[in-house]
């Protein structure tokens, strides 16, 4: 095979150029405009639940603005999922607060409800106050155990910011991920389910919260004829050009989700016959993952290879793979933060790989990937 197979390449509909051209023709090339408004409306219709959506420059910006509106300040603690990308956590530090890390449970690889409650109880005992917020993640598009996590959050009256950056289109009990918490963050980075080249959005509960988010995202300018600022704001609004790309991408969103699920089904059929390779799949009928990336665990004893040997072997054959996220509590920058772990995410990190699953991955690509994995395992 001559071409390189990437994890998740952007895939254009062809409509993007029309929306971008319209923006240029009407001179709407600023971080506001008709494409931004229309993109937000389309996202609102997609996520449902009467939620509002604000289009922003990045998913990280969405998490940051969500935390601000939850009242997170310097000296506070925020419970964060350890097994995730750093963007789920870094905005806590932007605000001078402290991330407190909680490990995963084995069914979904997302935040453990049991360890979450243990962490809350211990933080109350240790510092005399409860955490200000909880940030849980739907990792690789797999829905977290939402009911159990929400039950713990409600018991202690702690608001939730839901990181659904990897989970656009994933559902838990028929409801879109990103709509359960007080706020939900989405990402449209170049490798996500849809892209705006870079960008994200904050899912908010109502029109009032939408206005507040837009206020913070446009430098917190007060309603005066001159520039007056009574709070610190940010330059986080999505550009009308990027939103034009997003509008074109929305025409393909359902198709992209269906394709990722199709690719997962192909992997599932192949790996069921392969001892030592376990594909991450919906644990039960309440979860309906988008399978943003398809992920496997490699049993070194059964396969004779570890994840790094397999990654290198596939790379030589033109197949991009990636280790699972290195847990935040193992990152040097966060090594001194409080953490409540039982080894789950560390074990996953040490035996897992992400496989190509994007809209440009074909059935033939999957067959080639599976063949090369077999070659590596069986030394054929």
Buried (B, 14 or more C-beta within 10 A) or exposed (E): EEEEBBBBBBBEBEBBEEBBEBBEEEEBEEBBBBBBEBBBEBBBEBBEEEBBBBBBBBBBBBBBBBBBBBEBEEEBBBBBBBBBBBBBBBBBBBBEBBBBBBBBBEBBBBBBBBBBBBBBEEBEEEBEEBBBBBBBBBBBBBBBBBEBBBEBBEEBEBBBBBBBBBBBBBBBEEBBBBBBBBBBBBBBBEBBBBBBBBBBBBBBBEEEBBEBBBBBBBBBBEEEEEEEEEEEBBEBBBBBBBBBBBBBBBBBBEEBBEBBBBBBBBBBEBBEEBEBBBBBBBBEEBBBBBBBBBBBBBBBEEBBBEBEBBBEBBEEBBBBBBBBBBBBBBBEEBEEBBBBBBEBBBEBBBBBBBBBBBBBBBEEBBEBBBBBBBEBBEEE
